[in-house]
Every structure is written in structure tokens, then in C-alpha cells.
Amino acid sequence: MQFENTLRPDDRQMEAFFERAGTGQDGPVVMVNLLKFRDRAAYPDGRDAHISGFEAYTRYGIAVKQIIERLGGRMLYVGAVDGLMIGECEELWDQVALVEYPSRASLLEMVNSPEYHAIEVHRDAGLLGQLNIGARTFLSL
């Protein structure tokens, strides 16, 4: 299995992921976020170069949580990655976050909103890369 940490999906990924948004087939989605932080924040204007990538991303996390909740979603879990039990990878992610959205349409609404675009600078300054995995409920335990 090959993987690549990136900051943004390409057009093909966006189209494939959101093709059900706004259809009768759209439903709740949990985003599994595997996050890798920069050692130091990298703001385009050079500000706050003394803070860590984690601290810059935390600014984003606090603000995006409010947007998520306003759209009917919720943060399910955020935690530090502290080991790998099964499988192999060259380097572990720093953090995992699980975020539930009522639908792909609501997630798309968020990422297209001016409010979201205003806080992305903190996300980009803090993240070295990430994997975003969408999961929908199909089995209730």
C-alpha cells in the first residue's frame, strides 16, 4: 500500500468524494484525519515563526470546531499517535482526529464557506501533511 501526506485534495479526489453530496444517497460521514505537523509554523507572511506547527494547527482546530458544530457535526475524538501495533510505515502521524458530519453536503458547505477560508491559514501553517479518510456507517454494533 502506498500513501502520501498532502495538504489539499486534487480535483479528481474532490469530485469522487463529493459525488453523493446533495443526493438521496448522502448521509452521515466520519472523517478520519491522520495529521503530521510541521516542527515550526510556516505562515506565508512569516508571523509566529517561533510557535510549533501543532500550536498553529490548534488555532485552526478551535475555530473549525465551531463551524462543524454549527453545521450539525461534532468532534468525536482527538488524540496523539503514540505507536503502531499492526503494519508498517516509515513515519507515524502525530495526531488522529475523528469528525462526524451530518452529510458530505454539509462538509462541502463548510470547506466552501468564507468563514472556513479565513481560518485555513492556521491549518496550512501547522500541517506538514495529512490523510483524510471518509467513512460512512453501515453496521451498528
C-alpha positions as CSV (number, residue, x, y, z in Angstrom):
1,M,0.0,0.0,0.0
2,Q,1.3,3.4,-0.9
3,F,0.3,6.6,0.8
4,E,1.2,10.2,0.5
5,N,0.7,13.0,3.0
6,T,-0.7,16.1,1.3
7,L,-2.4,19.3,2.3
8,R,-5.2,19.5,-0.3
9,P,-7.2,17.1,-2.4
10,D,-6.8,17.3,-6.1
11,D,-9.9,18.0,-8.4
12,R,-10.4,14.3,-9.1
13,Q,-10.4,13.4,-5.4
14,M,-12.8,16.2,-4.6
15,E,-15.2,15.1,-7.3
16,A,-15.1,11.4,-6.4
17,F,-15.6,12.2,-2.6
18,F,-18.4,14.6,-3.0
19,E,-20.3,12.9,-5.9
20,R,-23.1,11.8,-3.4
21,A,-23.4,15.2,-1.7
22,G,-26.9,16.6,-2.0
23,T,-28.3,13.3,-3.3
24,G,-30.6,10.9,-1.6
25,Q,-27.6,8.6,-1.1
26,D,-25.8,11.1,1.1
27,G,-25.7,10.5,4.8
28,P,-23.6,10.9,7.9
29,V,-19.8,10.7,7.3
30,V,-17.0,10.4,9.8
31,M,-13.7,11.8,8.6
32,V,-10.6,10.1,9.9
33,N,-7.8,12.7,9.9
34,L,-4.2,11.5,10.3
35,L,-2.2,14.6,10.9
36,K,1.5,15.3,10.6
37,F,2.7,18.7,12.0
38,R,5.5,21.0,10.9
39,D,8.2,21.5,13.5
40,R,7.6,25.2,13.3
41,A,4.6,27.1,12.0
42,A,5.0,28.3,8.4
43,Y,2.7,31.3,7.9
44,P,3.1,32.9,4.4
45,D,3.7,36.4,6.0
46,G,6.4,35.0,8.3
47,R,4.4,35.7,11.5
48,D,4.7,33.5,14.6
49,A,7.7,31.5,13.3
50,H,8.5,30.8,17.0
51,I,5.5,28.6,17.6
52,S,5.1,24.9,16.7
53,G,3.1,23.5,13.8
54,F,0.9,21.9,16.4
55,E,0.2,25.3,18.0
56,A,-0.7,26.8,14.7
57,Y,-3.0,23.9,13.9
58,T,-4.6,24.2,17.3
59,R,-5.7,27.7,16.4
60,Y,-7.4,26.2,13.3
61,G,-8.9,23.3,15.4
62,I,-10.6,25.6,17.9
63,A,-12.1,27.7,15.1
64,V,-13.2,24.8,12.8
65,K,-14.9,23.0,15.7
66,Q,-17.3,25.9,16.0
67,I,-18.1,25.7,12.2
68,I,-18.5,21.9,12.4
69,E,-21.0,22.2,15.3
70,R,-22.9,25.0,13.6
71,L,-23.5,22.6,10.6
72,G,-24.7,19.8,12.9
73,G,-21.4,17.9,13.1
74,R,-19.2,17.0,16.1
75,M,-15.7,16.2,17.1
76,L,-15.7,12.6,18.2
77,Y,-12.1,12.1,19.2
78,V,-8.7,13.8,19.0
79,G,-5.6,12.1,20.3
80,A,-1.8,11.9,19.9
81,V,-0.5,8.9,18.0
82,D,1.9,7.0,20.3
83,G,2.7,3.8,18.4
84,L,1.9,1.4,15.7
85,M,0.6,-2.1,16.6
86,I,0.0,-3.6,13.2
87,G,1.5,-2.9,9.8
88,E,4.5,-0.7,8.8
89,C,5.1,2.8,7.8
90,E,8.2,4.9,7.6
91,E,7.0,7.6,9.9
92,L,4.0,7.8,12.2
93,W,1.4,10.6,12.1
94,D,1.4,13.0,15.1
95,Q,-2.4,13.1,15.7
96,V,-5.6,11.4,14.8
97,A,-9.0,13.2,14.8
98,L,-12.4,11.8,14.1
99,V,-15.0,14.3,13.0
100,E,-18.6,13.4,12.2
101,Y,-20.6,15.5,9.7
102,P,-24.3,15.0,9.1
103,S,-23.6,14.6,5.3
104,R,-21.0,15.1,2.7
105,A,-23.1,18.1,1.6
106,S,-22.5,19.7,5.0
107,L,-18.8,19.0,4.8
108,L,-18.7,20.6,1.3
109,E,-20.7,23.6,2.6
110,M,-18.0,24.0,5.3
111,V,-15.0,23.8,3.0
112,N,-16.5,26.3,0.6
113,S,-17.5,28.9,3.2
114,P,-15.8,32.2,3.6
115,E,-15.6,31.5,7.4
116,Y,-13.6,28.3,6.7
117,H,-11.3,30.0,4.2
118,A,-10.5,32.7,6.8
119,I,-9.0,30.1,9.2
120,E,-7.3,27.8,6.7
121,V,-4.1,29.9,7.1
122,H,-3.6,28.3,10.5
123,R,-4.2,24.8,9.1
124,D,-1.7,25.3,6.3
125,A,0.9,26.9,8.7
126,G,0.7,24.0,11.0
127,L,0.4,20.9,8.8
128,L,3.2,19.2,7.0
129,G,0.6,16.8,5.5
130,Q,-2.3,14.6,6.3
131,L,-4.5,11.7,5.2
132,N,-8.3,12.3,5.2
133,I,-10.4,9.1,5.1
134,G,-14.1,9.3,4.8
135,A,-16.2,6.5,6.5
136,R,-19.9,6.0,6.5
137,T,-21.9,3.9,8.9
138,F,-23.2,0.7,7.5
139,L,-23.1,-1.5,10.6
140,S,-24.3,-0.7,14.1
141,L,-22.6,-2.7,16.8
